[in-house]
Amino acid sequence: MDLIVSLPKNDIEMAKAAVEGGAAALKVHMNVSHAASGTGFGTYAEEAETVRGIIDAVDIPVGLMPGADIAELPEPKELLALADAGLDFLDIYAGHMPLWFLDLPLKLIPAFSSLEGDWEVFRAAGYMNLVPGGPSRIEMVEASVCPKDQYGQPFNYHDFSVLRALRDYIDTPLLVPTQKAITPEEGRRIIDAGIGSLMIGAIVTGTTAESIGEATALYRKVLSQ
């Protein structure tokens, strides 16, 4: 999953546009106000039907950001129902992820919002064995470490160096979201450096099906060079 598209809205046409543009995976949302897009995502009851529709409409993995408050997350039976429908992974801040997520039959991408004091946690998140007697289901660790007051600003050498050092420190690929305005060429440098995968969202894709399709196609073209 070298290029994940984080949809600014749970919308089938946006999902199809991202797939046509060359996305390797999609991320949808529930129970959160999305800072980058300004979109509010509803509850499981409000979003599940559309999420199932997206899963059915595309032929690439679909993951879910299930919420930003443990008290408001979907229930185990609801996430199991989505897994049965074909949901592939959960992407959630580690501080919002309850331990019962470890029992779900889904890949996990724990996200961290700060580097301060978290270097060892990043490292542990990547290699710890989540299932006794079985392999870890940690797919990637999301480096969602850009301060909110820097959202949308240009990506710079310091940002790149931090990601490179972090990647060298842990044993698991990083997922790098476009909290800053990472260009396609900068995204290719991130991947070529072995840092991990790129997740593009509203800051670089815009918020329409047309803009998402065009941006995804551009990133795919450059990443494939």
Helices and strands as residue ranges (DSSP letters): E 3-6, H 12-21, E 25-29, E 32-33, E 40-41, H 44-57, E 62-65, G 70-72, H 76-85, E 89-93, G 94-96, G 99-103, E 107-112, H 119-127, E 141-143, G 148-150, H 157-169, E 174-177, H 184-192, E 196-200, H 202-205, H 209-223
